Amino acid sequence: MQEILTAVTYPIVWLICSYILKIESGLAKLLISLTAAILIYVLIGIKQSQKENKKEDED
C-alpha cells in the first residue's frame, strides 16, 4: 500500500506542477515530485510504526 501511494503521488504532483502551478523547468518538477513522493512514503511509514507500537503497548 505504501509503495502504491508513493508511485501514484509522483505523477499527480508532476501534473499539478505542470498545469496548475505552470512550472516549466523539468528539474524543478522532478525535484518537487520526488520530494512529495518520498514525504508520503515516510509519513505512511511513521503512521504504521506508531500503530504497531500502540498495538504492542495494549498487549
N, C-alpha and C positions, 0 to 999 in steps of 0.2 A: 504494500500500500504506500509506504513511504517513498519508494523509488518511482512509482507511477505518478504520484502527485508532483514529484520533482521534475520528471520528464514532461509533464503537462504544463508546469509553471513556465518553463523556459520559452516555448513558442508563444504562449499567451503574453508574457511580458515583452517579448520581441515585437509582437504585433501592436501592443499598446505603445511602445516606444516609436514605432514606425508611423502609425496612423493617428493616434491621439496626441502624443507629445511632439510629433513631427521631427524626431531626431534623425538626421541624415547620416551621421557618422556610424559606419558599421562597427568600428571598435567600441564606441560608446554603447551601442545597443548590445553588443556581445558582453561587455563587462557588466552592464546593468542586469541583463537577463541571467547571466551565470551567478551573479551575486544573489539575485532573488531566488533562484533555484536552490542554491546552497543554503540560504537562510531558511527556506521552507524545510529542507532536509534536516537541518539542525534543530529547528523548533519542534518538528514532529518527534525527533529522537529524544529531546528533553521531555516532552509530554509523556511519551511512552515510558521513559525511565522513572518519572515521578509516579505514574500509575503502578509500575512494578514495585517500587519502594513502599507505596501506600498499601498495596496488597500484602506484601511481606510483613509489614507492621501489624496488620489486622490478624495475621495468623499467629 
